[in-house]
Amino acid sequence: MVVDLPTVLVVEDEPAQREILVYNLKAEGFAVREAPDGDEALLQVAEAPPDIILLDWMLPNVSGIEICRRLKTRPETRNIPIIMLSARSEEVDLVRGLETGADDYVSKPYSVVELMARVRNQLRRTRAASLGGELRFEDIVLDGETHRVTRAGQGIKLGPTEFRLLSTLMEKPGRVLSRSQLLDRVWGRDIYVDTRTVDVHVGRLRKALCQHGGDDPVRTVRGAGYALG
């Protein structure tokens, strides 16, 4: 029997760092491909899209931020989860990385164990979302099988994290979910993610849902969290 292993593309220009990542990913049972720079990464994604990408911020020629932006603006690659790896640990860098489209952000030096958990979590939640049914709230329709979202009949483009966030909010419209609850349900309990990450992704979700007009369906409850409707 042929086992279809999840494929991870490691985009890292430092050979030592890349070797450590490749070794640990293979030990975790992943199929691994490597790219030493952004240009090679784009070529590999175009030839055979991976299941997830570990993307270093500081790359020669084309930066990781620019690679992330390009992949997230293309319909054929926008749903590939991207975990950004960076020595930049300031909040402004985290926000910039997430606003560019990254689904997760890990500061160097990082724990290999935690990084492997984040990889598994992104893959698990991306695949789980694709197996769901249909959810409806007012004029918003989310189809878990096709991974499509429409509002008033018009297509809404969402990244995998925003898709999971919307799905979580749509499961129980009107219910207020705290940032901690959203972190647990969208990102997973086995990893640490800053609560500011939730705010960034909610902002991206709001922008996407209102791109064709209409009121903002996501309600902020001061000191409590977020709710749909």
C-alpha positions as CSV (number, residue, x, y, z in Angstrom):
1,M,0.0,0.0,0.0
2,V,1.3,3.4,-0.9
3,V,1.1,6.0,1.9
4,D,0.5,9.6,0.8
5,L,2.7,11.5,3.2
6,P,2.0,15.2,3.8
7,T,4.6,17.3,1.9
8,V,6.4,20.2,3.6
9,L,8.4,22.7,1.6
10,V,11.2,24.2,3.7
11,V,12.4,27.6,2.4
12,E,15.5,28.5,4.3
13,D,18.8,29.9,3.0
14,E,21.0,28.8,5.9
15,P,22.1,25.2,5.2
16,A,22.5,24.3,8.9
17,Q,19.0,25.5,9.8
18,R,17.6,23.8,6.7
19,E,19.3,20.5,7.6
20,I,17.8,20.6,11.2
21,L,14.3,21.3,9.9
22,V,14.5,18.6,7.2
23,Y,15.8,16.0,9.7
24,N,13.1,16.7,12.2
25,L,10.3,16.8,9.7
26,K,11.3,13.5,8.2
27,A,11.5,12.0,11.7
28,E,7.9,13.1,12.2
29,G,6.9,11.2,9.1
30,F,6.6,14.1,6.5
31,A,7.8,14.1,3.0
32,V,10.1,17.1,2.7
33,R,11.3,19.3,-0.2
34,E,13.9,22.1,0.1
35,A,14.4,25.5,-1.4
36,P,17.4,27.7,-0.5
37,D,15.8,30.9,-1.8
38,G,12.5,32.5,-2.8
39,D,12.9,32.0,-6.6
40,E,13.4,28.3,-6.2
41,A,10.4,28.1,-3.7
42,L,8.1,29.7,-6.3
43,L,9.2,27.3,-9.0
44,Q,8.7,24.3,-6.7
45,V,5.2,25.5,-5.7
46,A,4.3,26.0,-9.3
47,E,5.4,22.5,-10.3
48,A,3.9,20.6,-7.4
49,P,2.1,22.5,-4.6
50,P,3.1,21.2,-1.1
51,D,0.7,20.7,1.8
52,I,2.4,23.3,3.9
53,I,5.3,25.7,3.7
54,L,7.9,26.7,6.3
55,L,9.1,30.1,5.1
56,D,12.1,32.0,6.4
57,W,11.6,35.8,6.4
58,M,15.2,36.8,5.5
59,L,15.9,35.3,2.1
60,P,18.3,36.4,-0.6
61,N,16.9,38.2,-3.6
62,V,13.2,37.8,-2.8
63,S,12.2,38.1,0.8
64,G,9.9,35.6,2.6
65,I,7.3,38.3,3.1
66,E,7.2,38.9,-0.7
67,I,7.0,35.1,-1.4
68,C,4.1,34.9,1.1
69,R,2.3,37.8,-0.5
70,R,2.6,36.4,-4.0
71,L,1.4,32.9,-2.9
72,K,-1.6,34.3,-0.9
73,T,-2.8,36.5,-3.8
74,R,-2.9,33.5,-6.3
75,P,-6.1,31.5,-6.2
76,E,-4.2,28.2,-6.9
77,T,-1.9,28.7,-3.9
78,R,-3.8,30.9,-1.4
79,N,-5.0,27.9,0.6
80,I,-1.5,26.4,1.3
81,P,-0.7,27.1,5.0
82,I,2.4,29.1,5.5
83,I,4.4,29.2,8.7
84,M,6.7,32.2,8.7
85,L,10.1,31.7,10.5
86,S,11.9,34.8,11.6
87,A,14.6,36.2,13.9
88,R,12.3,39.3,14.1
89,S,10.4,39.0,17.4
90,E,8.8,42.4,17.8
91,E,5.0,42.6,17.8
92,V,5.1,44.9,14.7
93,D,6.9,42.1,12.8
94,L,4.4,39.5,13.9
95,V,1.6,41.7,12.7
96,R,3.3,42.4,9.4
97,G,3.9,38.8,8.8
98,L,0.3,37.8,9.6
99,E,-1.2,40.7,7.6
100,T,0.9,39.6,4.6
101,G,-1.0,36.3,4.7
102,A,1.1,34.0,6.9
103,D,-1.1,31.5,8.8
104,D,1.4,31.3,11.7
105,Y,4.6,33.1,12.8
106,V,7.4,31.5,14.8
107,S,10.3,33.6,16.1
108,K,13.9,32.3,16.1
109,P,15.3,30.6,18.1
110,Y,12.4,28.3,18.2
111,S,11.6,25.0,19.9
112,V,11.7,22.2,17.3
113,V,9.1,20.3,19.3
114,E,6.7,23.3,19.2
115,L,7.4,23.9,15.6
116,M,6.5,20.3,14.7
117,A,3.3,20.7,16.7
118,R,2.4,23.9,14.8
119,V,3.0,22.0,11.5
120,R,0.8,19.1,12.5
121,N,-1.9,21.5,13.8
122,Q,-2.0,23.5,10.5
123,L,-2.3,20.3,8.5
124,R,-4.9,18.8,10.8
125,R,-7.1,21.9,10.8
126,T,-6.8,22.5,7.0
127,R,-7.8,18.9,6.3
128,A,-10.6,18.9,8.8
129,A,-12.1,22.1,7.3
130,S,-12.2,20.5,3.9
131,L,-14.3,17.6,5.3
132,G,-17.0,19.7,6.8
133,G,-20.5,20.4,5.6
134,E,-22.3,23.6,4.8
135,L,-22.9,26.4,7.2
136,R,-25.1,29.5,6.7
137,F,-25.5,32.8,8.4
138,E,-27.7,35.5,6.8
139,D,-26.3,35.9,3.3
140,I,-23.0,34.0,4.1
141,V,-22.6,30.4,3.0
142,L,-19.5,28.3,3.9
143,D,-19.0,25.0,2.2
144,G,-16.6,22.8,4.0
145,E,-16.3,20.2,1.2
146,T,-15.3,22.6,-1.5
147,H,-13.6,25.1,0.9
148,R,-15.7,28.0,-0.7
149,V,-17.4,30.9,0.9
150,T,-20.0,33.2,-0.7
151,R,-21.8,36.2,0.5
152,A,-24.9,37.3,-1.3
153,G,-23.9,34.9,-4.1
154,Q,-20.5,36.4,-4.6
155,G,-17.3,34.5,-3.9
156,I,-15.2,35.4,-0.9
157,K,-11.5,34.6,-1.0
158,L,-10.2,33.4,2.4
159,G,-6.9,31.9,3.6
160,P,-7.1,28.7,5.6
161,T,-6.9,30.4,9.0
162,E,-9.6,32.9,8.1
163,F,-11.7,30.0,6.8
164,R,-11.4,28.1,10.1
165,L,-12.1,31.2,12.0
166,L,-15.3,31.9,10.1
167,S,-16.3,28.3,10.4
168,T,-15.9,28.5,14.2
169,L,-17.9,31.7,14.5
170,M,-20.6,30.3,12.1
171,E,-21.1,27.1,14.2
172,K,-22.9,29.2,16.9
173,P,-23.9,32.6,15.6
174,G,-24.5,35.2,18.3
175,R,-22.3,33.4,20.8
176,V,-19.3,35.4,22.1
177,L,-16.0,33.6,21.9
178,S,-13.0,34.9,23.8
179,R,-9.6,35.2,22.2
180,S,-8.4,32.3,24.2
181,Q,-11.4,30.2,23.0
182,L,-10.7,31.1,19.4
183,L,-7.0,30.3,19.8
184,D,-7.9,26.8,21.2
185,R,-10.5,26.1,18.4
186,V,-8.7,27.6,15.4
187,W,-5.0,27.2,16.2
188,G,-5.1,24.3,18.7
189,R,-4.4,23.8,22.4
190,D,-1.0,22.2,22.0
191,I,0.8,25.3,20.8
192,Y,1.3,28.9,22.1
193,V,0.0,31.7,19.9
194,D,-0.1,35.4,21.0
195,T,-3.7,36.7,21.4
196,R,-2.8,39.6,19.1
197,T,-2.8,37.0,16.4
198,V,-6.5,36.6,16.8
199,D,-7.1,40.3,16.3
200,V,-5.0,40.3,13.1
201,H,-6.9,37.4,11.6
202,V,-10.3,38.8,12.6
203,G,-9.3,42.0,10.8
204,R,-8.4,40.1,7.7
205,L,-11.7,38.1,7.9
206,R,-13.7,41.3,8.2
207,K,-12.0,42.9,5.2
208,A,-12.7,39.8,3.1
209,L,-16.3,39.5,4.1
210,C,-17.0,43.1,3.2
211,Q,-15.0,43.2,0.0
212,H,-18.2,43.3,-2.1
213,G,-20.1,45.6,0.3
214,G,-22.5,44.9,3.1
215,D,-22.3,45.4,6.9
216,D,-19.5,43.9,9.0
217,P,-21.0,40.7,10.4
218,V,-18.3,40.2,13.0
219,R,-19.1,41.9,16.3
220,T,-16.5,42.9,18.8
221,V,-17.5,42.6,22.4
222,R,-15.3,44.8,24.5
223,G,-13.3,42.9,27.1
224,A,-15.0,39.6,26.0
225,G,-14.2,38.6,22.4
226,Y,-15.9,38.2,19.1
227,A,-19.2,37.0,17.8
228,L,-21.0,36.6,14.5
229,G,-24.1,38.7,14.4
